[in-house]
Amino acid sequence: MHYFAYRNDELYCEDVPLARIAAEVGTPAYVYSRRTLVHHARVFRQAFPEALICFAVKANSNISILHTLAQEGIGADIVSGGELFRARRAGVEPENIVFAGVGKREDEIAAALKQDIFMFNVESIEELNLIQRVAQELNTTARIALRVNPDVDAKTHPYISTGLRENKFGISMDSALMDYHYAHRLSHIQVQGIHCHIGSQLTTIEPFIDAFKIIRALALELIASGIDIRYLDMGGGLGITYEREKPPLPMELAHAMAPLMEDLPCTLILEPGRAIAGNTGVFLTQVLYTKQTEEKRFIVVDGAMNDLARPSLYGSFHDIRPVQLNTSGEEPVKVDIVGPICESSDFFARERLMPACHHGDILAIMSAGAYGFTMSSNYNSRPRAVEVLVDDDQYRIIRRRETLEDLIQHEELPQ
Amino acid sequence: MHYFAYRNDELYCEDVPLARIAAEVGTPAYVYSRRTLVHHARVFRQAFPEALICFAVKANSNISILHTLAQEGIGADIVSGGELFRARRAGVEPENIVFAGVGKREDEIAAALKQDIFMFNVESIEELNLIQRVAQELNTTARIALRVNPDVDAKTHPYISTGLRENKFGISMDSALMDYHYAHRLSHIQVQGIHCHIGSQLTTIEPFIDAFKIIRALALELIASGIDIRYLDMGGGLGITYEREKPPLPMELAHAMAPLMEDLPCTLILEPGRAIAGNTGVFLTQVLYTKQTEEKRFIVVDGAMNDLARPSLYGSFHDIRPVQLNTSGEEPVKVDIVGPICESSDFFARERLMPACHHGDILAIMSAGAYGFTMSSNYNSRPRAVEVLVDDDQYRIIRRRETLEDLIQHEELPQ
C-alpha cells in the first residue's frame, strides 16, 4: 500500500498535492511518504513478529528515513562505515545493526566493534581473519555469521545476481562446514548465524525458499556438530511493483517459510530495502522543453541521470505520471523523456505513451524511494536534489538542495 | 604523452612515486599530472593555433584543473550553471566560454547572459525562443550557434554517440536553413556559428571529417544567404588510448581539416575533454582482500563503482598497474578486480591477467582523468575520494577527501 493517489486530477502524497511541494521547494526533488514507510515497516513486523528486520541502508540512507524506521523497531543492514555512522546518528541501536559487504576496511571493522553491533556478515576467510585480529586488538569478541553462497540456479530465476558461484559474494557451500569449524576455533570470534543473500528485486518466492532450504540444512548440520547457530539471516531481495510485477507479499513469504522454521532453534533476520522504501518515494521533475524531431518527440526535464541513475544504469522501468492531469482533451503521445546531461544514456523513459506535456508541467517518476537519491552524483556539476518527507498534511525538508558553493567547498581555489 | 612511468620498479607520476602519495593522502585517490595536462593543452594549441579550444568541463571539473588549462589559453565548454560557476571561479574568461546542452534552464541562461559568455550552442527552437525572451528581459543580445545533427555514425559506444537522428541532441539538417533564418530574425539573438558534436571517444578521423564536410556546406550556404557565420564549433570527441586504441593526434586532425577550412571566413572552435584530461589522471586504490573461490580469484579493493563508474556504466576497459612491481617471481594470475559495493556490477576488471597482488598493495587504475571524479557519487555512504595534483617533485591536495560528517551535513537530524 502506498499513499500516492489522484484527487480531482491532482496527484497527492498523503494529504499534500505534489504540485504544491514542487512549487515551494523547486525541482528536481525527492518526496517520500512517511505513512507509506511506516505501513511497510509494520507489514514486515506483522508478517515476521519474531524476526529482526534490518533495513538495507543502501536503498535509502537519509537520516530521517532511518529514524522513522528505527521508531518502528526496524534495524539496519549496513555495508560501510558511512552507513554505520548514518544508522547510529538516526538512532538505530547497535544490537539492531548487521554489517555485510565484501570489502570491509580495518577502520570500519574497528568502528563497528567499538559500537558493539549485533553481527558481522563475513564474506571470506581473509575477512574473518582480519576481524579476529581487530577484535583481539580491541580486547572484544565479534559476533559473526558467514555469508554462504547457495548457488541457486540462475536459469530458472534470472533475476538472481548475487547468489551464484561465479560472483564475488560469500563462501561456497562446499567449504562452509570446514570454514564454520575454522571460525568456531578463533579466540575472538563468536559464531552465531548463517547469512545468505541471493539477489534483489525477486518477484517469486521459489528461489528464496530454495535457498532457505539449503541454509536450513546447513544450520541443522552445524548445530548437530556443536556450533551454536541461533540466527538465520536470509538477506533481502523481495521485489516491488515498478510496472506490472506481482512480487510476493511479506506475509506470503512468512507462510511459506513457517513450516521450515518450526524445528529450528533459530531467529530469522531479514534485510528488506527496496520492499520497504521503493514505493515510499517519487522523484519530481519539471518539463523544460518539448522537442519534436522527425524521428521522435522528446520531453526534456530538469532531472537527470545524476539524480536517478536506475534507467541509465540498469535500463529500469519507472512509471511516470503528471502531477496535474491534462484535462484539455489532447491525445496521449509517444515520447522519450530525457534529462539535460550531455549523454544519450540520460533518459527516464523511451517510446513511452504519455499524456500530452508542456513546458512547466511537473512529472512524478514513481517508485523512486529506493536506489534513487543514494546513487545520485554531481555529474555535469549539477547540485543534488532536495529530499522532502510528507507526514499527513505537512511536509518538511529532510535534506536541503545543494548549492553551487557546496559543489566546490572542498576544492582549492586559485590565488 | 603522459608522465606516468616506472623507475626502479616504482610507478611515478612525474617525479613523485605514487606509493608515497597513497601513503600520505590515503586511498582511494585521484592523482593528476600537471605536466601532462599542460602538454595536452599545448598539443591542441599548436595543432590549431587559430582556433578557440574549449575544454569540456564535464570530463574533469576540478577548479585547479580548469585553472591550469585557463593559464594555457584554454576556455570552457559548459553544459550547466554549475559548470559556468566552476569555470568562472577557475579564472576562465567569459569570452572563452561556450554553453551547450539540451536542458538549459531559464536561470542558467540568465546567468550566462549576465556573464556575457561567448556563445550558446542551441539545441532546439524551443530553447532559442527562451534565450530570446531572457535576453530581451535582460536587455542584451545572445550570441548563438545552432547545434545541427549531421546524422553521422560516430561508431562509438551507443551511450556516448550523439550525432544520430534518433537522439535528443541538436536540430536536423533538413530544417537547419529554415531554423537559421528564423533565428536571424529574432531581435535579441545574434547568429554567429554552427555547432556539431557527433560523440565521444572517436578513434578514427573519418566520421569527424564526414561531419565537417556537411557543416562546411551548410556554412557556405548560410553565408551565401546573408547569415554571418564566423565560427564553426566542431565539438569534441577525439578518443584516447585506454587499451590498444590508436586515436588520431590533434595534428593529424588539423591536417585533415586544413584544406576544408581554406576558403571559409570562419574560426574553428573545438571542445576536447577526454583527449586533454583522460590520460592526465590515475585512480589509486588499495587491495583489501584477495579471495579465491572455486570459480575465480578476486582482488577486492577499497575503490568502487561510486568512485569510478565507467567500467560499470559503460563496460569500459582501464589498464590497471601495481604502483610497486612485484619482483618476487610469482606468476601473474587471472583475476576479477572488484570493489566493496554490494552489487555484482561493482568491478574494475574481469578475467584480467595481473601480477600477483597482496593485501595492502596499491593499484593504479590508469586513464582516469576524464569522467572519473566528475561521475562519482556517495553510493553505499562512501565519502568521495581526495584529488591530488602533481607538479614535478611536489604534489598538493586540490580537493580534500570527504568526511562522514560531510555526508549528512545537509540532512535534518532527529531531535
Interface residues (C-beta under 8 A of the other chain):
Chain A: V57 K58 S61 N62 I63 S64 H67 V79 S80 G81 G82 E83 F85 R86 R89 A90 G91 A100 G101 V102 G103 K104 R105 E123 S124 E126 E127 L130 S161 T162 R165 E166 N167 K168 F169 I171 S172 D174 L288 Y289 T290 K291 T293 E294 E295 K296 F298 V300 V301 D302 A304 A309 S312 L313 D336 V338 G339 P340 I341 C342 E343 S344 S345 F347 H359 T374 M375 S376 S377 N378 Y379 N380 S381 R382 P383 E387 R396 I397 I398 R399 R400 E402 L404 D406 L407 I408 H410 E411 E412 L413 P414
Chain B: V57 K58 S61 N62 I63 S64 H67 V79 S80 G81 G82 E83 F85 R86 R89 A90 G91 A100 G101 V102 G103 K104 R105 E123 S124 E126 E127 L130 P158 Y159 I160 S161 T162 R165 E166 N167 K168 F169 I171 S172 D174 L288 Y289 T290 K291 T293 E294 E295 K296 F298 V300 V301 D302 A304 A309 S312 L313 D336 V338 G339 P340 I341 C342 E343 S344 S345 F347 H359 T374 M375 S376 S377 N378 Y379 N380 S381 R382 P383 E387 R396 I397 I398 R399 R400 E402 L404 D406 L407 I408 H410 E411 E412 L413 P414
